Amino acid sequence: MNKVGPQRDWSCCASPPPSARVRWPSTSRGAGSSATPGGHSDEAELGRRHRESSEALEGTVRRLAEIAAAIASLSRVILEETQVVAATLARLSIMEDLLAEPYDTVVVDEASVVPIPYLWLAALMGRRRVVVAGDFPQLPPIAAGDDRDRYPRAY
């Protein structure tokens, strides 16, 4: 079995640089022989392996795209048919399917630690009611830095 040296695509070059010479250690060739990627007898085998790997990768990428589309479709169906949707506010802000239609009632829990923009986003999604709940003394608001004058309730 031949050991393959570093593989590079030299198709953009007229000829590979001297550093592209690979030492092919093999007992069938004595102490070893050297050749460039363009002139070695194992080039056909390497090309075949490269094509097979490329085809396998393309197939995998296609299959992953099919799976992602199926998951997205299923997600839309679930959101259309469900009575209750639970999600984090971060997920609500990035998942287009959650933002597609307003909800009758939106409940935000642990409101004392919710950033205000997230709270507004959730409130905009409520068609009839928005319930904001949280024990403000239990979990104080999160404030960046040590600015007690600006955020006195955070300390």
BAVEXVEX-269075 format. One record per residue: residue number from 0; x negated, y negated, z negated of N, C-alpha, C, O in turn. Coordinates in Angstrom, 3 decimals. Layout:
REM BAVEXVEX-269075
{NUM {X Y Z} {X Y Z} {X Y Z} {X Y Z}}
...
This chain:
REM BAVEXVEX-269075
{0 {-0.848 1.181 0.000} {0.000 0.000 0.000} {-0.888 -1.236 0.000} {-1.778 -1.368 -0.840}}
{1 {-0.650 -2.123 0.924} {-1.430 -3.349 1.013} {-0.900 -4.388 0.050} {0.306 -4.518 -0.159}}
{2 {-1.820 -5.113 -0.522} {-1.427 -6.230 -1.377} {-1.365 -7.468 -0.505} {-2.280 -7.742 0.272}}
{3 {-0.299 -8.199 -0.637} {-0.085 -9.369 0.200} {-0.600 -10.593 -0.528} {-0.297 -10.798 -1.704}}
{4 {-1.374 -11.402 0.165} {-1.885 -12.642 -0.401} {-0.799 -13.696 -0.403} {0.352 -13.400 -0.083}}
{5 {-1.151 -14.935 -0.762} {-0.152 -15.997 -0.789} {0.465 -16.194 0.590} {-0.238 -16.194 1.600}}
{6 {1.786 -16.362 0.622} {2.474 -16.534 1.889} {2.784 -18.004 2.100} {3.342 -18.660 1.220}}
{7 {2.427 -18.514 3.249} {2.713 -19.890 3.608} {3.237 -19.903 5.035} {2.910 -19.022 5.831}}
{8 {4.030 -20.875 5.350} {4.524 -21.032 6.712} {3.589 -21.981 7.441} {3.564 -23.177 7.152}}
{9 {2.822 -21.454 8.382} {1.860 -22.256 9.134} {2.409 -22.634 10.503} {1.650 -23.091 11.358}}
{10 {3.717 -22.455 10.736} {4.285 -22.715 12.051} {4.172 -24.188 12.444} {4.224 -24.515 13.630}}
{11 {4.020 -25.074 11.470} {3.920 -26.494 11.785} {2.516 -26.881 12.220} {2.311 -27.992 12.709}}
{12 {1.551 -25.995 12.053} {0.154 -26.299 12.342} {-0.298 -25.582 13.619} {0.245 -24.539 13.983}}
{13 {-1.294 -26.154 14.288} {-1.847 -25.513 15.481} {-2.500 -24.194 15.093} {-2.322 -23.184 15.774}}
{14 {-3.246 -24.202 14.016} {-3.844 -22.970 13.510} {-4.008 -23.123 12.010} {-4.140 -24.239 11.507}}
{15 {-3.999 -22.012 11.295} {-4.109 -22.112 9.840} {-5.491 -22.608 9.435} {-6.484 -22.316 10.102}}
{16 {-5.550 -23.362 8.335} {-6.849 -23.846 7.866} {-7.698 -22.689 7.361} {-7.177 -21.605 7.100}}
{17 {-9.011 -22.914 7.222} {-9.891 -21.840 6.738} {-9.465 -21.294 5.381} {-9.711 -20.126 5.081}}
{18 {-8.828 -22.127 4.556} {-8.405 -21.661 3.232} {-7.279 -20.639 3.325} {-6.945 -19.997 2.330}}
{19 {-6.686 -20.480 4.519} {-5.584 -19.542 4.688} {-6.062 -18.121 4.918} {-5.250 -17.203 5.028}}
{20 {-7.357 -17.932 4.989} {-7.873 -16.585 5.185} {-7.579 -15.763 3.942} {-7.788 -16.217 2.817}}
{21 {-7.097 -14.560 4.156} {-6.676 -13.686 3.063} {-7.559 -12.452 3.060} {-7.840 -11.879 4.113}}
{22 {-7.986 -12.052 1.905} {-8.759 -10.822 1.751} {-7.771 -9.710 1.492} {-7.020 -9.781 0.519}}
{23 {-7.741 -8.694 2.319} {-6.790 -7.602 2.205} {-7.489 -6.382 1.635} {-8.033 -5.581 2.395}}
{24 {-7.489 -6.215 0.313} {-8.135 -5.016 -0.255} {-7.291 -3.783 0.027} {-6.090 -3.760 -0.245}}
{25 {-7.919 -2.785 0.560} {-7.208 -1.556 0.862} {-8.218 -0.450 1.055} {-9.257 -0.656 1.681}}
{26 {-7.923 0.721 0.522} {-8.846 1.845 0.679} {-8.865 2.343 2.113} {-9.855 2.931 2.548}}
{27 {-7.775 2.115 2.863} {-7.738 2.597 4.242} {-8.596 1.733 5.162} {-8.864 2.127 6.297}}
{28 {-9.031 0.564 4.696} {-9.864 -0.295 5.520} {-11.260 -0.441 4.945} {-11.954 -1.416 5.234}}
{29 {-11.660 0.484 4.165} {-12.990 0.414 3.571} {-12.989 -0.570 2.427} {-12.073 -0.574 1.605}}
{30 {-14.014 -1.408 2.368} {-14.157 -2.358 1.268} {-13.176 -3.507 1.382} {-13.024 -4.274 0.432}}
{31 {-12.517 -3.647 2.493} {-11.565 -4.737 2.671} {-11.879 -5.484 3.945} {-13.033 -5.537 4.371}}
{32 {-10.896 -6.043 4.537} {-11.100 -6.826 5.749} {-10.407 -8.157 5.567} {-9.499 -8.292 4.747}}
{33 {-10.837 -9.130 6.327} {-10.170 -10.422 6.219} {-9.624 -10.799 7.572} {-10.165 -10.431 8.615}}
{34 {-8.534 -11.545 7.528} {-7.912 -12.014 8.757} {-7.018 -13.188 8.417} {-6.688 -13.404 7.251}}
{35 {-6.631 -13.936 9.408} {-5.700 -15.038 9.190} {-4.289 -14.505 9.345} {-4.090 -13.456 9.958}}
{36 {-3.296 -15.214 8.798} {-1.919 -14.740 8.945} {-1.514 -14.566 10.404} {-0.680 -13.712 10.704}}
{37 {-2.083 -15.353 11.320} {-1.706 -15.252 12.727} {-2.334 -14.080 13.458} {-1.859 -13.721 14.536}}
{38 {-3.369 -13.473 12.928} {-4.052 -12.432 13.678} {-4.136 -11.098 12.980} {-4.840 -10.213 13.466}}
{39 {-3.475 -10.909 11.897} {-3.576 -9.664 11.128} {-2.577 -8.638 11.613} {-1.479 -8.984 12.050}}
{40 {-2.952 -7.396 11.537} {-2.065 -6.330 12.007} {-0.832 -6.160 11.122} {0.167 -5.590 11.561}}
{41 {-0.887 -6.642 9.893} {0.263 -6.535 9.001} {1.244 -7.697 9.184} {2.226 -7.793 8.449}}
{42 {0.990 -8.575 10.150} {1.869 -9.717 10.374} {3.285 -9.278 10.719} {4.250 -9.881 10.248}}
{43 {3.421 -8.258 11.518} {4.751 -7.778 11.894} {5.516 -7.280 10.671} {6.709 -7.546 10.527}}
{44 {4.829 -6.563 9.800} {5.462 -6.063 8.573} {5.875 -7.221 7.670} {6.972 -7.220 7.111}}
{45 {4.997 -8.201 7.530} {5.331 -9.368 6.707} {6.494 -10.139 7.319} {7.373 -10.610 6.597}}
{46 {6.506 -10.268 8.624} {7.610 -10.945 9.302} {8.918 -10.221 9.098} {9.954 -10.841 8.856}}
{47 {8.867 -8.898 9.196} {10.068 -8.088 8.978} {10.583 -8.275 7.559} {11.781 -8.466 7.349}}
{48 {9.681 -8.219 6.583} {10.082 -8.403 5.183} {10.659 -9.800 4.953} {11.639 -9.972 4.228}}
{49 {10.034 -10.786 5.580} {10.528 -12.152 5.442} {11.934 -12.281 6.016} {12.804 -12.887 5.390}}
{50 {12.165 -11.717 7.200} {13.503 -11.772 7.808} {14.521 -11.067 6.936} {15.619 -11.580 6.720}}
{51 {14.159 -9.872 6.425} {15.089 -9.136 5.561} {15.416 -9.937 4.307} {16.571 -10.011 3.890}}
{52 {14.386 -10.536 3.711} {14.607 -11.340 2.498} {15.470 -12.552 2.808} {16.366 -12.895 2.036}}
{53 {15.202 -13.204 3.942} {15.991 -14.377 4.329} {17.444 -13.998 4.569} {18.350 -14.712 4.139}}
{54 {17.673 -12.890 5.247} {19.041 -12.438 5.501} {19.749 -12.090 4.199} {20.923 -12.415 4.022}}
{55 {19.039 -11.431 3.288} {19.635 -11.076 1.997} {19.975 -12.341 1.205} {21.028 -12.422 0.573}}
{56 {19.073 -13.329 1.245} {19.320 -14.581 0.541} {20.524 -15.305 1.135} {21.371 -15.802 0.393}}
{57 {20.611 -15.372 2.456} {21.748 -16.018 3.107} {23.052 -15.314 2.755} {24.070 -15.968 2.527}}
{58 {23.027 -13.994 2.710} {24.215 -13.242 2.320} {24.620 -13.535 0.888} {25.805 -13.677 0.587}}
{59 {23.646 -13.625 0.014} {23.928 -13.925 -1.388} {24.496 -15.331 -1.536} {25.441 -15.543 -2.296}}
{60 {23.930 -16.285 -0.820} {24.428 -17.666 -0.878} {25.864 -17.730 -0.372} {26.703 -18.407 -0.966}}
{61 {26.153 -17.024 0.732} {27.528 -16.993 1.249} {28.475 -16.383 0.230} {29.573 -16.896 0.013}}
{62 {28.056 -15.290 -0.393} {28.909 -14.612 -1.375} {29.161 -15.508 -2.593} {30.277 -15.552 -3.110}}
{63 {28.127 -16.218 -3.050} {28.296 -17.135 -4.180} {29.258 -18.268 -3.827} {30.047 -18.693 -4.671}}
{64 {29.200 -18.759 -2.593} {30.132 -19.802 -2.157} {31.554 -19.258 -2.150} {32.482 -19.957 -2.557}}
{65 {31.741 -18.018 -1.693} {33.069 -17.400 -1.709} {33.588 -17.262 -3.135} {34.760 -17.527 -3.398}}
{66 {32.727 -16.850 -4.049} {33.116 -16.682 -5.453} {33.480 -18.034 -6.060} {34.475 -18.141 -6.778}}
{67 {32.682 -19.070 -5.778} {32.975 -20.410 -6.305} {34.320 -20.911 -5.785} {35.089 -21.513 -6.535}}
{68 {34.609 -20.666 -4.505} {35.895 -21.088 -3.939} {37.046 -20.329 -4.588} {38.095 -20.911 -4.864}}
{69 {36.860 -19.043 -4.833} {37.910 -18.245 -5.478} {38.156 -18.725 -6.908} {39.302 -18.797 -7.350}}
{70 {37.088 -19.053 -7.628} {37.237 -19.557 -9.000} {37.958 -20.899 -8.992} {38.838 -21.133 -9.820}}
{71 {37.591 -21.784 -8.063} {38.253 -23.091 -7.981} {39.731 -22.933 -7.663} {40.569 -23.625 -8.241}}
{72 {40.052 -22.032 -6.753} {41.446 -21.796 -6.393} {42.228 -21.238 -7.584} {43.340 -21.682 -7.869}}
{73 {41.645 -20.279 -8.262} {42.282 -19.692 -9.433} {42.465 -20.733 -10.534} {43.493 -20.757 -11.211}}
{74 {41.472 -21.582 -10.706} {41.557 -22.641 -11.717} {42.733 -23.568 -11.428} {43.473 -23.935 -12.341}}
{75 {42.909 -23.950 -10.159} {44.035 -24.818 -9.796} {45.368 -24.136 -10.065} {46.295 -24.772 -10.567}}
{76 {45.477 -22.853 -9.741} {46.722 -22.112 -9.970} {47.021 -22.045 -11.467} {48.160 -22.249 -11.887}}
{77 {46.015 -21.764 -12.253} {46.206 -21.673 -13.708} {46.662 -23.021 -14.258} {47.595 -23.077 -15.060}}
{78 {46.020 -24.100 -13.840} {46.402 -25.420 -14.339} {47.818 -25.812 -13.915} {48.512 -26.508 -14.656}}
{79 {48.251 -25.375 -12.739} {49.602 -25.685 -12.281} {50.662 -24.918 -13.055} {51.767 -25.425 -13.244}}
{80 {50.354 -23.715 -13.505} {51.357 -22.845 -14.114} {51.327 -22.803 -15.635} {52.240 -22.246 -16.245}}
{81 {50.323 -23.367 -16.254} {50.186 -23.236 -17.700} {51.016 -24.284 -18.444} {51.318 -25.351 -17.910}}
{82 {51.374 -23.957 -19.680} {52.136 -24.866 -20.533} {51.211 -25.754 -21.366} {51.541 -26.905 -21.651}}
{83 {50.051 -25.217 -21.754} {49.119 -25.938 -22.624} {47.724 -25.845 -22.024} {47.284 -24.770 -21.616}}
{84 {47.038 -26.968 -21.972} {45.668 -27.011 -21.488} {44.801 -27.552 -22.620} {45.098 -28.603 -23.187}}
{85 {43.743 -26.841 -22.943} {42.795 -27.305 -23.954} {41.444 -27.501 -23.280} {40.962 -26.622 -22.565}}
{86 {40.840 -28.656 -23.514} {39.548 -28.952 -22.911} {38.824 -29.977 -23.767} {39.449 -30.738 -24.506}}
{87 {37.518 -29.993 -23.663} {36.761 -31.048 -24.318} {36.929 -32.323 -23.497} {37.260 -32.269 -22.312}}
{88 {36.702 -33.448 -24.122} {36.809 -34.714 -23.395} {35.699 -34.840 -22.357} {35.898 -35.460 -21.312}}
{89 {34.544 -34.264 -22.632} {33.459 -34.282 -21.644} {33.878 -33.499 -20.401} {33.633 -33.939 -19.278}}
{90 {34.506 -32.344 -20.599} {34.981 -31.537 -19.464} {36.081 -32.276 -18.712} {36.122 -32.249 -17.482}}
{91 {36.963 -32.928 -19.443} {38.028 -33.703 -18.801} {37.440 -34.769 -17.880} {37.983 -35.035 -16.808}}
{92 {36.347 -35.370 -18.294} {35.766 -36.466 -17.515} {35.064 -36.002 -16.246} {34.855 -36.808 -15.338}}
{93 {34.693 -34.725 -16.155} {33.949 -34.268 -14.975} {34.694 -33.257 -14.113} {34.286 -33.007 -12.979}}
{94 {35.763 -32.675 -14.613} {36.464 -31.636 -13.863} {37.655 -32.240 -13.123} {38.663 -32.595 -13.734}}
{95 {37.528 -32.351 -11.809} {38.554 -33.006 -10.998} {39.925 -32.351 -11.140} {40.944 -33.042 -11.118}}
{96 {39.962 -31.030 -11.284} {41.242 -30.343 -11.420} {41.986 -30.793 -12.675} {43.214 -30.875 -12.666}}
{97 {41.260 -31.086 -13.754} {41.908 -31.554 -14.980} {42.449 -32.976 -14.824} {43.401 -33.359 -15.504}}
{98 {41.850 -33.744 -13.941} {42.268 -35.127 -13.728} {43.311 -35.276 -12.628} {43.792 -36.382 -12.381}}
{99 {43.666 -34.182 -11.966} {44.547 -34.250 -10.795} {45.958 -34.713 -11.149} {46.532 -35.518 -10.416}}
{100 {46.517 -34.241 -12.221} {47.899 -34.563 -12.591} {47.936 -35.006 -14.055} {47.190 -34.480 -14.881}}
{101 {48.801 -35.972 -14.380} {48.940 -36.368 -15.787} {49.669 -35.286 -16.588} {50.348 -34.427 -16.025}}
{102 {49.516 -35.347 -17.883} {50.129 -34.377 -18.787} {51.235 -35.074 -19.580} {51.171 -36.280 -19.816}}
{103 {52.241 -34.311 -19.985} {53.322 -34.891 -20.787} {52.769 -35.470 -22.082} {53.065 -36.609 -22.440}}
{104 {51.962 -34.674 -22.781} {51.403 -35.088 -24.062} {49.915 -34.766 -24.087} {49.497 -33.683 -23.679}}
{105 {49.129 -35.710 -24.566} {47.694 -35.500 -24.743} {47.402 -35.629 -26.225} {47.815 -36.594 -26.867}}
{106 {46.685 -34.648 -26.768} {46.293 -34.667 -28.175} {44.776 -34.730 -28.236} {44.089 -33.889 -27.656}}
{107 {44.256 -35.728 -28.940} {42.815 -35.857 -29.139} {42.538 -35.613 -30.610} {43.020 -36.352 -31.469}}
{108 {41.764 -34.580 -30.903} {41.414 -34.256 -32.286} {39.989 -34.733 -32.557} {39.216 -34.980 -31.632}}
{109 {39.661 -34.854 -33.824} {38.354 -35.349 -34.263} {38.069 -36.707 -33.631} {36.960 -36.966 -33.164}}
{110 {39.068 -37.555 -33.622} {38.966 -38.852 -32.964} {37.902 -39.753 -33.570} {37.451 -40.696 -32.920}}
{111 {37.496 -39.482 -34.794} {36.502 -40.347 -35.438} {35.136 -40.252 -34.766} {34.307 -41.146 -34.934}}
{112 {34.891 -39.197 -34.016} {33.594 -39.049 -33.353} {33.692 -39.138 -31.834} {32.720 -38.868 -31.129}}
{113 {34.863 -39.517 -31.331} {35.066 -39.597 -29.888} {34.602 -40.961 -29.388} {35.027 -41.984 -29.923}}
{114 {33.745 -40.997 -28.380} {33.389 -42.287 -27.772} {34.648 -42.932 -27.164} {35.485 -42.248 -26.575}}
{115 {34.760 -44.230 -27.317} {35.954 -44.952 -26.882} {36.275 -44.739 -25.398} {37.450 -44.569 -25.075}}
{116 {35.308 -44.737 -24.481} {35.678 -44.487 -23.073} {36.362 -43.133 -22.869} {37.293 -43.027 -22.071}}
{117 {35.910 -42.103 -23.582} {36.564 -40.798 -23.480} {37.999 -40.875 -24.000} {38.908 -40.269 -23.432}}
{118 {38.189 -41.616 -25.073} {39.530 -41.767 -25.642} {40.455 -42.465 -24.651} {41.605 -42.057 -24.490}}
{119 {39.973 -43.507 -23.988} {40.784 -44.194 -22.977} {41.102 -43.262 -21.816} {42.231 -43.251 -21.325}}
{120 {40.137 -42.493 -21.377} {40.376 -41.546 -20.281} {41.480 -40.561 -20.666} {42.399 -40.317 -19.884}}
{121 {41.387 -39.999 -21.866} {42.406 -39.055 -22.321} {43.769 -39.740 -22.412} {44.786 -39.159 -22.034}}
{122 {43.786 -40.963 -22.908} {45.060 -41.691 -23.046} {45.686 -41.961 -21.683} {46.908 -41.923 -21.545}}
{123 {44.873 -42.230 -20.690} {45.403 -42.472 -19.341} {46.048 -41.220 -18.742} {46.886 -41.322 -17.846}}
{124 {45.664 -40.055 -19.229} {46.195 -38.798 -18.700} {47.535 -38.431 -19.331} {48.207 -37.520 -18.846}}
{125 {47.940 -39.117 -20.399} {49.211 -38.821 -21.059} {50.364 -39.530 -20.371} {50.368 -40.755 -20.255}}
{126 {51.333 -38.765 -19.920} {52.498 -39.344 -19.239} {53.489 -39.923 -20.246} {54.034 -41.005 -20.033}}
{127 {53.721 -39.201 -21.344} {54.732 -39.638 -22.308} {54.151 -39.973 -23.671} {54.554 -40.955 -24.293}}
{128 {53.207 -39.167 -24.140} {52.684 -39.358 -25.495} {51.174 -39.118 -25.525} {50.626 -38.319 -24.765}}
{129 {50.532 -39.842 -26.432} {49.119 -39.609 -26.741} {49.022 -39.542 -28.258} {49.405 -40.481 -28.955}}
{130 {48.514 -38.439 -28.756} {48.358 -38.259 -30.197} {46.861 -38.282 -30.489} {46.096 -37.493 -29.934}}
{131 {46.452 -39.200 -31.371} {45.052 -39.315 -31.757} {44.968 -38.911 -33.221} {45.570 -39.550 -34.084}}
{132 {44.219 -37.845 -33.499} {44.153 -37.321 -34.864} {42.699 -37.157 -35.283} {41.820 -36.905 -34.460}}
{133 {42.474 -37.303 -36.555} {41.137 -37.099 -37.094} {41.055 -37.657 -38.491} {41.760 -38.607 -38.832}}
{134 {40.208 -37.077 -39.290} {40.011 -37.513 -40.661} {38.801 -38.437 -40.678} {37.661 -37.982 -40.775}}
{135 {39.062 -39.747 -40.582} {37.972 -40.702 -40.467} {37.008 -40.661 -41.646} {35.807 -40.818 -41.424}}
{136 {37.462 -40.458 -42.910} {36.489 -40.352 -44.001} {35.654 -39.064 -43.926} {34.515 -39.039 -44.394}}
{137 {36.206 -38.014 -43.349} {35.476 -36.739 -43.292} {34.307 -36.800 -42.321} {33.193 -36.407 -42.667}}
{138 {34.547 -37.281 -41.129} {33.503 -37.380 -40.124} {33.392 -38.832 -39.690} {34.210 -39.308 -38.903}}
{139 {32.390 -39.539 -40.194} {32.273 -40.950 -39.831} {31.929 -41.102 -38.355} {31.398 -40.175 -37.745}}
{140 {32.227 -42.261 -37.777} {31.888 -42.491 -36.377} {30.391 -42.373 -36.144} {29.586 -42.654 -37.031}}
{141 {30.040 -41.961 -34.962} {28.624 -41.837 -34.609} {28.157 -43.172 -34.062} {28.783 -43.730 -33.161}}
{142 {27.056 -43.689 -34.602} {26.483 -44.936 -34.111} {25.007 -44.710 -33.835} {24.311 -44.072 -34.624}}
{143 {24.538 -45.227 -32.727} {23.120 -45.095 -32.389} {22.333 -46.187 -33.097} {22.767 -47.337 -33.164}}
{144 {21.187 -45.822 -33.617} {20.323 -46.804 -34.258} {20.684 -47.028 -35.710} {21.544 -46.346 -36.267}}
{145 {20.017 -47.989 -36.310} {20.220 -48.307 -37.719} {20.747 -49.735 -37.823} {20.081 -50.614 -38.371}}
{146 {21.950 -49.957 -37.291} {22.545 -51.283 -37.243} {23.753 -51.328 -38.174} {24.898 -51.314 -37.724}}
{147 {23.480 -51.384 -39.487} {24.550 -51.355 -40.487} {25.458 -52.578 -40.391} {26.646 -52.480 -40.698}}
{148 {24.935 -53.712 -39.978} {25.753 -54.922 -39.876} {26.765 -54.799 -38.737} {27.912 -55.225 -38.876}}
{149 {26.348 -54.223 -37.621} {27.216 -54.126 -36.452} {28.222 -52.979 -36.589} {29.364 -53.097 -36.145}}
{150 {27.789 -51.844 -37.217} {28.654 -50.677 -37.370} {28.763 -50.289 -38.852} {28.273 -49.226 -39.233}}
{151 {29.385 -51.112 -39.691} {29.406 -50.835 -41.135} {30.171 -49.551 -41.498} {29.836 -48.898 -42.487}}
{152 {31.183 -49.186 -40.720} {31.961 -47.984 -41.062} {31.215 -46.712 -40.698} {31.623 -45.621 -41.098}}
{153 {30.141 -46.833 -39.953} {29.395 -45.654 -39.546} {28.473 -45.145 -40.635} {27.945 -44.036 -40.540}}
{154 {28.272 -45.962 -41.690} {27.326 -45.563 -42.742} {28.005 -45.291 -44.030} {27.350 -44.945 -45.013}}
